[in-house]
Amino acid sequence: MGVSQIKIKKYRQKDTHEEISGSIAKSEQEQSAKKRQFCQTNMNSLERKIDPRCLHAEAIKTCNTPTPQNISFFNNLITLYSKSNLHSSALQLFHTISCPNTVTWASIISAFSHSSTAFRLFLSMLRHPIRLSPNSRTFATLFRTCALLPHYIFGFQLHALVVKLSLQENPFTGSGLVSLYCKNGDLNSAGKAFDEMCERDEVCFSAMINGLARNKKPIDALRYFVEMRREGVLSNAYSVSGALCAGSGVAMLEQCRIIHGHAVVTGLDLDLIVGTALIDGYGKCGLLEDAREVFNELGMELNIVGWNTMMAAYAQHGDKDCVLELFELMESRGMKPDEYSFLAILTAFYNAGMVVETERWFNMMETEYVLKPWIEHYTCLAGALGRAGRLEEAEKVALTMPYEPDAAVWRVLLSSCMNHEKANIAWRMSKRLLAIDRNDDSAYVILANVLASTGRWGEVQEVWKIMKDSKVKKEVGRSWIEVQGAVHVFFSGDRRHARSNQIYAKLTELMEEIEKLGYMPIWNQMLHELEKNEKREMLWYHSEKLAVAFGLLSGVTPPGKALRIVKNLRICKDCHEAFKYISRVAEKEIIVRDVHRYHRFLNGSCSCGDYW
């Protein structure tokens, strides 16, 4: 073979090699383009409720393994696994990623925000060979987890790390801190975290509003809602629902209507969260018709939470017929009742004093609907039995249920003892209540009331002595009433109001009028052996009576409209009796929401049937 032939062969081999290399390069480019196209196409698929397992399988087939170039797709796939409640699959995918970035860690930590696994993942992030600093979203997730579990100590340690990384001014981190401190009841620290944020968005305001509302600071919560609008921050469903929760907490009907109007203007009234909050808010203000109107407007859009909220509103007012109507309607539309649905039914029958129906529906819950009763369902059953005077049976329910009895069940049975004047059983119930919470003042107060009603004054003094020696203070009774958009708070014997003299004069006038109609003071509720005039003055000047007198004195409630009062404690028997007469004298419906239930006084009678 000549040199020229050899050269020709080499050139031909070179051309072939270049041709093959070019073909391989072209193939790799096409494959890379396909990978990019797959990732880009399926990034959109992530938002279309596609099964993440199908996407993952296709990703393995097309993209092989996660790389820095396609990491965004896999980060979103982790999130989709989480939203599909496939948390173990999300974790398996995470472990295949050798080059996780900050978003990857944030995604997997967020996926496990409901458990302590989030903490372990966070610590793994700090120890990972690829040194990455947590971002604000990661801290926001961890603060929510700390509040949920709760694990406040770890949350406070995270706060120190946030300060070290200078992230405390970030709205994501700040809102998480606000939620954490509000859940812990530390409203001062929550306020400081809120003030430190350089930019406060709707998430920050929502966290503050809802935190204050849950901590029974409704006026402060509404102030933040007003400030939010003043600063031009757009409302979201959570801020509006939080404001409604705050307003309805003290029956601020005018404020709830204003917030409702704001929701309509912003289009948030059609949001399920806001709609459910409106139903709950109007229900707590005693406006069941308005609550039902909102319910009907949302109609088929409502989920089970909305239906249960409407049923619960009726139940708290003892309207068993409307509760059952909704229950049947819910089933006819193919919606499956849950534990909250049955809690509304049992509460309705309990409040209506129908013990047989309470027992029947309690049994149906487990036998026909295959739902395991919660401790709240057992409490309703025990309460209904106690209301019927079957206290021994009620006690047996509490002792044999598959849960450790909590303070609520013993408190309900203790109240039943008061209504049936069962002093010996009351002693037993109060001891059980105090064994759970030795600082529960209601255990002493209700027991003392029971003993006083049976004339056992020596034992009454013994109870007060035990309470004093235990350094337990009785919660001060207070009542709220809204007049012209402003909330007025009254305490028993309170004379701090600007119109105090007029209020007391109006109350004296009312009490003298109802005495002419046959009102007789209920002395056996008085726990001190005082002179008759002293007892009468103590009875007359209870906080709810002062609130009613002020409401009537103000004259701002139009004819046909009710006075609405919220009481932080159980309304006493004397005030309850007096309000029945006052509703006749004033020709006015009076709605009182005490710590236990709703009372609608009209034409000399109460919706509770004189049992609460």
C-alpha positions in Angstrom: 0.0 0.0 0.0 1.5 3.4 -1.1 1.9 6.4 1.1 -0.8 8.2 -0.7 -3.2 5.4 -0.1 -2.3 5.3 3.6 -2.9 9.0 3.8 -6.2 8.7 2.1 -7.3 5.9 4.5 -6.2 8.0 7.5 -8.2 11.0 6.2 -11.2 8.7 5.6 -10.8 7.4 9.2 -10.5 11.0 10.5 -13.6 12.0 8.6 -15.5 9.0 9.9 -14.4 9.8 13.5 -15.4 13.5 13.2 -18.7 12.3 11.7 -19.3 10.0 14.6 -18.2 12.6 17.2 -20.5 15.1 15.6 -23.3 12.6 15.6 -22.7 11.9 19.3 -22.6 15.6 20.1 -25.7 16.2 18.2 -27.4 13.3 20.0 -26.3 14.7 23.4 -27.6 18.1 22.5 -30.9 16.7 21.4 -31.1 14.6 24.5 -30.2 17.6 26.7 -32.8 19.6 24.8 -35.4 16.9 25.5 -34.4 16.9 29.1 -34.8 20.6 29.3 -38.1 20.4 27.4 -39.3 17.7 29.7 -38.5 19.6 32.8 -39.9 22.8 31.4 -43.1 21.1 30.2 -43.6 19.3 33.5 -42.9 22.3 35.6 -46.3 23.4 34.4 -47.7 19.9 35.0 -46.9 20.3 38.6 -49.7 22.8 38.9 -52.3 20.6 37.1 -52.9 18.1 39.9 -50.9 15.3 38.1 -49.9 12.3 40.1 -46.3 13.1 41.2 -45.3 9.5 40.9 -46.0 9.5 37.1 -43.9 12.7 36.7 -41.1 11.2 38.8 -41.1 8.0 36.7 -40.9 10.0 33.5 -38.2 12.2 35.0 -36.0 9.1 35.8 -36.5 7.9 32.3 -35.8 11.2 30.6 -33.6 13.2 32.9 -31.9 10.3 34.8 -30.7 12.1 38.0 -31.1 15.5 39.5 -28.4 18.0 38.4 -27.9 21.7 39.1 -29.5 22.4 35.7 -32.8 20.6 36.5 -32.9 21.0 40.3 -35.8 23.4 40.1 -38.0 20.7 38.7 -37.1 18.3 41.4 -37.6 20.9 44.1 -41.1 21.4 42.8 -41.7 17.7 42.6 -40.8 17.4 46.4 -43.5 20.1 47.0 -46.0 18.2 44.9 -45.3 15.0 46.8 -45.9 16.9 50.0 -49.2 18.4 48.8 -50.3 14.9 47.7 -49.6 13.6 51.3 -46.8 11.3 49.9 -44.2 12.5 52.4 -42.1 9.3 52.4 -41.8 9.6 48.6 -40.8 13.2 49.0 -38.0 12.1 51.4 -36.9 9.3 49.1 -36.6 11.8 46.2 -34.7 14.2 48.4 -32.1 11.6 49.3 -31.4 11.1 45.6 -30.4 14.7 45.2 -26.6 15.0 45.6 -26.5 18.7 45.0 -29.4 20.2 47.1 -29.6 24.0 47.1 -31.3 26.3 49.6 -34.7 25.8 48.0 -34.3 22.0 48.1 -33.8 22.1 51.8 -36.7 24.6 52.2 -39.0 22.3 50.2 -38.3 19.1 52.2 -38.4 20.9 55.5 -41.7 22.4 54.6 -43.0 18.9 53.5 -42.4 17.8 57.1 -43.6 20.9 58.9 -46.2 18.9 60.7 -43.7 16.8 62.7 -40.3 17.0 64.5 -38.7 15.5 61.3 -38.5 19.1 60.1 -36.1 19.8 63.0 -33.9 16.8 62.1 -33.8 17.9 58.5 -32.8 21.4 59.5 -29.9 20.1 61.6 -28.8 17.9 58.7 -28.8 21.0 56.5 -26.4 22.7 58.9 -24.1 19.7 58.9 -24.2 19.0 55.1 -20.9 19.2 53.2 -22.4 21.8 50.9 -22.5 24.7 53.4 -25.8 26.6 52.8 -27.4 29.2 55.0 -31.1 28.7 55.7 -33.4 31.2 53.9 -36.3 33.1 55.4 -38.9 30.6 54.2 -37.1 27.8 56.0 -37.2 29.7 59.2 -40.9 30.6 58.7 -41.7 26.9 58.3 -39.7 26.0 61.4 -41.4 28.6 63.5 -44.8 27.3 62.4 -43.6 23.8 63.3 -42.5 25.0 66.7 -45.9 26.5 67.3 -47.7 23.5 66.1 -46.0 20.7 68.2 -45.4 22.9 70.4 -41.6 23.2 70.9 -41.1 26.7 72.1 -37.5 26.3 73.4 -36.3 25.3 69.9 -38.2 28.2 68.5 -36.5 30.6 70.8 -33.1 29.2 69.8 -34.0 29.6 66.1 -34.9 33.2 66.9 -31.3 33.8 68.1 -30.0 32.3 64.8 -32.3 34.5 62.8 -30.9 37.6 64.6 -27.3 36.3 63.9 -28.1 36.0 60.2 -29.9 39.4 60.2 -33.2 37.9 58.9 -35.5 39.3 61.6 -36.6 42.2 59.4 -37.7 39.8 56.6 -41.5 39.5 56.4 -41.5 35.7 56.1 -39.3 35.2 59.1 -41.1 37.9 61.0 -44.6 36.5 60.4 -43.3 33.1 61.6 -42.0 34.7 64.8 -45.3 36.5 65.4 -47.2 33.2 65.1 -44.8 31.4 67.4 -44.9 34.0 70.2 -48.7 34.4 69.9 -49.1 30.6 70.2 -47.0 30.8 73.3 -49.1 33.6 74.7 -46.2 36.0 74.7 -47.9 38.9 73.0 -45.2 41.5 73.9 -42.5 39.5 72.0 -44.9 39.0 69.1 -45.5 42.8 69.0 -41.7 43.4 69.0 -41.1 40.9 66.2 -43.9 42.6 64.2 -42.4 46.1 64.8 -38.9 44.9 63.8 -40.0 44.0 60.2 -39.0 46.7 57.7 -41.8 45.7 55.3 -45.0 44.3 56.6 -47.2 42.5 54.1 -50.6 40.8 54.4 -49.0 37.6 55.8 -47.4 39.6 58.7 -50.6 41.4 59.5 -52.7 38.2 59.3 -50.3 36.5 61.8 -50.7 39.3 64.2 -54.5 39.7 63.8 -55.2 35.9 64.2 -52.7 35.6 67.1 -54.4 38.4 69.1 -57.9 37.0 68.3 -56.9 33.6 69.6 -55.5 35.1 72.7 -58.8 36.9 73.5 -57.5 40.4 72.6 -60.2 41.3 70.1 -59.9 45.0 70.3 -56.2 44.9 69.7 -56.7 42.5 66.8 -59.2 44.9 65.1 -56.7 47.8 65.6 -54.1 45.9 63.5 -56.8 45.2 60.9 -57.5 49.0 60.7 -53.7 49.7 60.6 -53.3 47.2 57.8 -55.9 49.0 55.7 -54.4 52.4 56.6 -51.0 51.3 55.4 -52.4 50.2 52.1 -51.7 46.5 52.6 -54.2 44.4 50.7 -56.3 42.1 52.8 -56.3 38.4 52.3 -58.7 35.6 53.4 -56.7 35.0 56.7 -56.7 38.7 57.8 -60.4 39.1 57.1 -61.3 35.8 58.8 -59.1 36.8 61.8 -60.8 40.2 62.1 -64.2 38.5 61.9 -63.1 36.1 64.7 -62.1 39.1 66.8 -65.2 41.1 66.2 -67.6 38.2 66.9 -65.6 37.3 70.0 -67.3 40.1 71.9 -70.4 40.2 69.7 -69.3 43.4 67.8 -72.0 43.2 65.3 -71.4 46.6 63.7 -67.7 45.8 63.2 -68.6 42.4 61.7 -70.9 44.1 59.2 -68.2 46.6 58.3 -65.7 43.7 57.8 -68.3 41.9 55.7 -68.7 44.9 53.5 -65.0 45.2 53.1 -64.9 41.5 52.0 -67.6 42.1 49.4 -65.7 45.1 48.0 -62.5 43.2 47.7 -64.2 40.0 46.4 -63.1 38.0 49.4 -66.7 37.2 50.5 -66.7 34.3 48.0 -63.6 32.8 49.5 -64.4 29.6 51.6 -62.3 30.7 54.5 -64.0 34.1 54.7 -67.4 32.7 54.1 -67.0 30.2 56.9 -65.7 32.9 59.2 -68.8 35.0 58.3 -71.1 32.1 59.2 -69.3 31.7 62.5 -69.2 35.4 63.2 -72.9 36.0 62.6 -73.7 32.9 64.6 -71.7 34.2 67.6 -73.4 37.5 67.3 -76.8 35.7 67.6 -77.8 36.5 64.0 -78.6 33.0 62.8 -80.7 34.4 59.9 -77.7 36.4 58.5 -75.4 33.3 59.1 -77.8 31.2 57.1 -78.0 33.8 54.3 -74.2 33.7 53.9 -74.4 29.9 54.0 -77.1 29.8 51.2 -75.1 32.2 49.0 -72.1 30.0 49.1 -74.2 26.9 48.5 -72.5 24.2 46.7 -69.1 25.8 47.0 -69.0 25.0 50.8 -67.0 22.1 52.1 -67.7 20.0 55.1 -66.1 22.7 57.4 -68.7 25.3 56.2 -71.6 22.9 56.8 -70.4 22.0 60.3 -69.9 25.7 61.1 -73.5 26.4 60.3 -74.7 23.4 62.2 -72.6 24.4 65.2 -74.1 27.9 65.2 -77.6 26.4 65.4 -76.5 23.9 68.0 -75.1 26.6 70.4 -78.5 28.2 70.3 -80.2 24.9 71.0 -82.0 24.8 67.6 -82.1 21.1 67.1 -84.5 21.2 64.2 -82.3 23.3 62.0 -79.3 21.2 62.9 -81.1 18.0 61.8 -82.4 19.7 58.6 -78.9 20.6 57.6 -77.6 17.2 58.5 -80.2 15.5 56.2 -79.6 18.1 53.4 -75.8 17.5 53.7 -76.3 13.7 53.3 -78.7 14.2 50.4 -76.0 16.1 48.5 -73.6 13.2 48.9 -71.5 14.8 51.6 -70.3 12.5 54.3 -70.8 13.7 57.9 -67.7 13.7 60.1 -67.0 13.9 63.9 -67.7 17.6 64.0 -71.1 17.1 62.3 -72.1 14.7 65.2 -70.6 17.1 67.8 -73.1 19.7 66.5 -76.0 17.3 66.7 -75.1 16.1 70.2 -74.6 19.7 71.4 -78.0 20.7 70.0 -79.8 17.9 71.8 -77.8 18.5 75.0 -78.7 22.2 75.0 -82.3 21.3 74.2 -82.4 18.9 77.2 -83.3 15.9 75.1 -81.3 13.1 76.8 -82.9 10.2 74.9 -82.1 11.7 71.5 -78.5 12.5 72.7 -78.0 8.9 73.6 -79.5 7.7 70.3 -77.4 9.8 68.1 -74.3 9.1 70.2 -74.8 5.3 69.5 -75.6 5.9 65.8 -72.4 7.7 65.3 -70.4 4.6 66.0 -72.8 1.9 64.8 -74.2 3.4 61.6 -71.5 5.9 60.6 -68.5 4.1 61.9 -67.0 7.2 63.5 -65.1 6.9 66.8 -66.5 9.4 69.4 -64.0 11.9 70.8 -63.9 13.0 74.4 -66.1 16.0 73.4 -68.8 13.6 72.3 -68.6 11.8 75.6 -68.8 15.1 77.4 -72.0 16.0 75.6 -73.5 12.6 76.6 -72.4 13.0 80.2 -73.8 16.5 80.2 -77.2 15.5 78.9 -77.4 12.7 81.5 -76.4 15.2 84.2 -79.0 17.7 83.0 -81.7 15.0 83.3 -80.6 14.4 86.9 -79.0 11.0 86.1 -75.7 12.1 87.7 -74.5 8.6 88.7 -74.9 7.5 85.0 -73.2 10.6 83.9 -70.3 10.0 86.2 -70.0 6.4 85.0 -69.8 7.7 81.4 -66.9 9.9 82.4 -65.1 7.2 84.2 -65.5 4.4 81.6 -64.9 6.3 78.4 -61.7 5.4 76.5 -60.1 8.7 77.4 -58.7 10.2 80.5 -61.4 12.6 81.7 -60.4 16.2 81.3 -61.4 19.3 83.2 -64.3 20.1 80.8 -66.2 16.9 81.6 -65.9 17.3 85.4 -66.9 21.0 85.0 -70.0 20.0 83.1 -71.0 17.5 85.8 -70.3 19.9 88.6 -72.7 22.4 86.9 -75.3 19.6 86.8 -74.9 19.2 90.5 -75.7 22.9 91.0 -78.9 22.6 89.0 -80.0 19.6 90.9 -78.6 20.7 94.3 -76.5 17.5 94.7 -74.0 18.7 97.3 -72.3 15.4 98.0 -71.7 14.6 94.4 -70.5 18.1 93.8 -67.7 17.6 96.4 -66.6 14.6 94.5 -66.7 16.3 91.1 -64.8 19.4 92.4 -62.0 17.2 93.8 -61.6 15.5 90.5 -61.5 18.8 88.7 -58.9 20.2 91.1 -56.8 17.0 90.6 -56.5 18.0 87.0 -56.0 21.8 87.5 -55.5 22.9 91.1 -55.9 26.6 90.0 -59.3 26.2 88.4 -61.4 28.8 90.3 -64.6 27.4 88.8 -64.2 24.2 90.9 -64.4 26.3 94.1 -67.1 28.8 92.9 -69.5 26.2 91.5 -69.1 24.0 94.6 -69.7 27.0 96.9 -72.8 27.8 94.9 -74.2 24.2 95.3 -73.5 24.3 99.0 -75.1 27.7 99.4 -78.2 26.6 97.5 -78.7 23.8 100.0 -78.0 26.0 103.0 -74.7 24.4 104.0 -73.1 27.7 104.9 -70.4 26.2 107.1 -69.1 24.1 104.2 -69.3 27.3 102.0 -66.8 29.0 104.4 -64.6 25.9 104.3 -64.5 26.0 100.5 -63.5 29.7 100.5 -60.8 29.0 103.1 -59.4 26.2 101.0 -59.4 28.4 97.9 -57.7 31.2 99.9 -55.0 28.9 101.3 -54.4 27.5 97.8 -53.9 31.1 96.6 -56.4 30.7 93.8 -58.1 33.9 92.8 -61.7 34.0 91.5 -61.9 35.3 87.9 -63.5 38.7 87.9 -66.9 38.8 86.1 -67.1 41.2 83.2 -69.5 41.9 80.4 -69.2 43.5 77.0 -71.8 45.4 74.9 -71.3 47.2 71.6 -72.9 50.6 71.2 -72.4 52.7 68.0 -69.4 50.6 67.0 -67.6 51.0 70.3 -67.3 48.2 72.8 -68.0 49.0 76.5 -66.7 46.7 79.2 -68.4 46.5 82.7 -67.3 44.8 85.9 -69.5 44.0 88.9 -70.0 47.2 90.9 -68.1 49.1 88.3 -68.3 52.9 88.5 -65.6 53.9 86.1 -67.8 54.6 83.1 -68.3 58.2 82.2 -72.1 57.8 82.5 -71.9 55.8 85.6 -74.5 57.8 87.6 -77.0 57.5 84.8 -76.4 53.8 84.4 -77.0 53.1 88.0 -80.1 55.2 88.0 -81.5 53.4 85.0 -80.7 50.0 86.6 -82.4 51.0 89.8 -85.5 52.0 87.8 -85.5 48.7 85.9 -85.1 46.6 89.1 -87.9 48.4 90.8 -90.2 47.9 87.8 -89.5 44.2 87.5 -90.1 43.7 91.3 -93.6 45.1 90.7 -94.1 42.4 88.0 -93.2 39.6 90.5 -89.4 39.3 90.2 -88.0 37.8 93.4 -84.2 37.9 94.0 -82.6 34.5 94.2 -80.8 34.8 97.5 -79.4 31.2 97.7 -76.8 32.2 95.0 -75.3 34.7 97.5 -72.2 33.2 99.1 -71.9 35.6 102.0 -74.2 35.9 105.0 -75.0 39.6 104.5 -77.9 41.9 105.4 -80.8 41.9 102.9 -80.1 45.4 101.6 -76.4 44.5 101.1 -77.3 41.3 99.3 -79.8 43.2 97.0 -77.1 45.7 96.0 -74.6 43.0 95.3 -77.2 41.2 93.1 -78.3 44.4 91.3 -74.9 45.5 90.2 -73.6 42.5 88.4 -71.7 43.3 85.2 -74.3 42.0 82.8 -77.1 44.0 84.5 -74.9 47.2 84.2 -74.4 46.4 80.5 -78.1 46.0 79.9 -78.9 49.2 81.7 -76.3 51.0 79.6 -77.6 49.5 76.4 -81.2 50.6 77.1 -80.0 54.0 78.4 -78.1 54.7 75.1 -81.3 54.1 73.1 -79.4 53.3 70.0 -80.9 49.9 69.4 -83.8 50.3 66.9 -87.2 48.7 67.7 -87.1 45.0 66.9 -83.4 44.8 67.3 -81.7 42.9 70.1 -79.3 44.0 72.8 -76.2 41.7 72.6 -74.0 41.0 75.6 -71.0 38.8 76.1 -70.2 37.5 79.6 -66.9 35.9 80.5 -68.4 33.6 83.1 -71.6 31.6 83.6 -74.6 34.0 84.0 -75.9 33.7 87.6 -79.4 32.5 88.3 -80.5 35.9 89.6 -79.4 37.8 86.5 -81.0 35.1 84.3 -84.3 35.5 86.2 -84.0 39.3 86.1 -83.4 39.4 82.3 -86.6 37.5 81.6 -88.5 40.3 83.4 -86.4 43.1 81.8 -87.2 41.7 78.3 -90.9 42.2 79.1 -90.5 45.6 80.7 -88.2 47.0 77.9 -90.0 45.1 75.1 -86.6 44.2 73.9 -84.9 40.9 72.9 -81.7 40.4 75.0 -79.1 38.0 73.8 -76.5 36.9 76.3 -73.5 34.7 75.4 -71.9 33.4 78.5 -69.0 31.0 78.8 -71.4 28.0 78.4 -74.1 28.8 75.8 -76.4 31.4 74.3 -79.5 32.9 76.1 -82.2 34.6 74.1 -84.5 36.5 76.4 -87.8 37.6 74.9 -91.3 38.3 76.4 -90.3 36.9 79.8 -88.7 33.6 78.8 -85.3 32.3 77.8 -84.4 30.0 74.9 -82.3 27.8 77.3 -85.5 26.6 79.1 -83.9 27.8 82.4 -81.1 25.2 82.2 -77.5 26.1 81.5 
